[in-house]
Amino acid sequence: MKNKEKKENSVLKNIGLVLRAWLKRYPSAFILIPFYLLLRISTPFVTTLIPSLAIKSISAGDVRNFIILIILAVLIFSILNAASNICGTFVENQRIYTRLGHFMGLFTHKALYTDYENIEPQKKQKLLGKASNSISSNNRGPEKVMIEATELAVILFGIVTYGTAVLILDWRILLITFAMFIEDVLLRTYAIKYSDAHREESSEIWRKKNYIKQKSFNISAGKDIRIYQLGAWFNSLFVEIINERSKLEKKLQLRWFFPTLSGMFFNFARNILAYAILIKKVLDGSMDIATFTLYLGLLEGFTNWIYTLSQRFNDLRRASHEFNDLHEFLQLPERNTKISAAQGQVPALGHSQDTDQNALSDAPEITFKNVSFSYPDVEKSTINNLSFHIKAGEKIALVGNNGAGKTTIVKLLTGLYHQTSGDILVNGKSLDLDIEEKGLEHYQDNISVLFQDTNPLAFTVMENISGAEEEETDKAKMWESLEKSGLKEKIDSLENKEKTYITQNFSSEGILLSGGETQKLLLAKAIYKNGNFLILDEPTSALDPIAESKIYEEYNNLAQNKTAVFISHRLASTKFCDRIMFLENGQIVECGSHEELMAQGGKYKEMFDIQSQYYKEEK
């Protein structure tokens, strides 16, 4: 907690950050904001002045002057109010698009390009959720800071002008009002601290609610929900989450009840004193009715300024705390120092090899040297002091039961995670040093990888394969990739061919591919990129053994003249590999060719004998 408090920005610093972003995006705000503030301050004063002028004119018996003054005052008020509303619309739009264009842009860029270990762990997921919430509406985070900073400027000037008039009337009224302000600030501070202490709890509740909501209309989940009659269960979970949120909200609202109660007491005391003083001055002849009315308006306005100051200031503090969630996420340290800073200009998949002359051009040689890795907040190492060597152009199979550490090795091989200790060498050079000098993208640009949980994006077939828009896609290369993957005939039969969308998220004419067709599409994607380091992390786990064996034959053809690592807990990928590494508890317990390991009669043979019956097609 102490470390977190040191990292948090103060309210003033956050105001400076949002104002700089606002003014940089909209230079016209240098003129617009002061003009808007002037209008906001002038309008309520004219409203307060009109009744006093009316009473003064009526008391003097000058009907003609009364009519002129009232018409003039109403006209001035109407002009000021209209101008204030127009300026307010421009100010509001600028604040909205500063949040969307600047802060949401920073968040999106960070989320897309930050190190993978900054988003996958549960703790980082919670921070990601809080940061996302802070920019989700104009009532949170940076935009709320902009709103409250603007309103506070209006309020502070109003307090100075109105407060001067109240002080001239009687200092005791001012004293009671400021006492009300201090008490209100203290009570609201208590409420804010309670809200802050439960902000993560609130974020988690909404994260669960959004998961249930998304799965309720998800196509894949929809089949299980109906066939296994999970609707009632999902509905009860949703109600349970809403009730949980309701209980938390009641606790939060209770803390905000005390400032309201305190305000009622102080308002009552102030009004009694103010009316007593004003009425006494009228009775002894030192104040006329018009001035009495004016002072009533000034007192009411001053109290509203003070009360609003307390409310706005504490709203600003709460928004500042939410803004700090975004700031904390944006400040997460990056291992990849060559991240495309704020521009988002990342080479399109399949094209970067043509433009980056420094990219690896040959099949890489990989060495793990005493590598250990532990996931964040987990004491036990997933892999411990692991060493192995993969020759350039060699095909390696990493096999073993679930939890053996295969996927962790993949994350390290692809640079998604950084080892806890030890070193990973690529062509004899430390990967850490290479990333520091050239950036992670330089290394990853040479990798074609398929993960076990990969699904096509809801874009066109062409965009899924090339990772680029139509004008940046090599169409001849795309069709060649489809033909090699065995999906060309299917795509060519579609009405919109390669421009057909996957799913109907972006097009009502979108299609759903079968499991096998999805694997072929992903294979076409790997062929198109043509990286010289091929990594397959159980991409066929959803297929039956026979289909898996056939698809691995395609992968074997793809792996020619490349360094390839095949990861599986099933052994369809092993026989054609140069070497097989059998993992158990993060360690390589057996290593050799298929024939060598079968001859050893160890763990590999035991697993292979159990599984082999499923790879025999029935006659």
Secondary structure, 3 states (H helix, E strand, C coil): CHHHHHHCCCHHHHHHHHHHHHHHHCCCHHHHHHHHHHHHHHHHHHHHHHHHHHHHHHHHCCHHHHHHHHHHHHHHHHHHHHHHHHHHHHHHHHHHHHHHHHHHHHHHHHHHHCCHHHCCCHHHHHHHHHHHHHCCCCCCHHHHHHHHHHHHHHHHHHHHHHHHHHHHHCHHHHHHHHHHHHHHHHHHHHHHHHHHHCHHHHHHHHHHHHHHHHHHCCHHHHHHHHHCCCHHHHHHHHHHHHHHHHHHHHHHHHHHHHHHHHHHHHHHHHHHHHHHHHHHHHHCCCCCHHHHHHHHHHHHHHHHHHHHHHHHHHHHHHHHHHHHHHHHHHCCCCCCCCCCCCCCCCCCCCCHHHHCCCCCCCCCCEEEEEEEECCCCCCCCCEEEEEEEECCCCEEEEECCCCCCHHHHHHHHCCCCCCCEEEEEECCEEHHHHHHHHCHHHHHCCEEEECCCCCCCCCEHHHHHHCCCHHHCCHHHHHHHHHHHCCHHHHHCCCCHHHCEECCCCCCCCECCCHHHHHHHHHHHHHHHCCCEEEEECCCCCCCHHHHHHHHHHHHHHCCCCEEEEEECCCCCCCCCCEEEEEECCEEEEEECHHHHHHHCCHHHHHHHHHHHHHCCCC
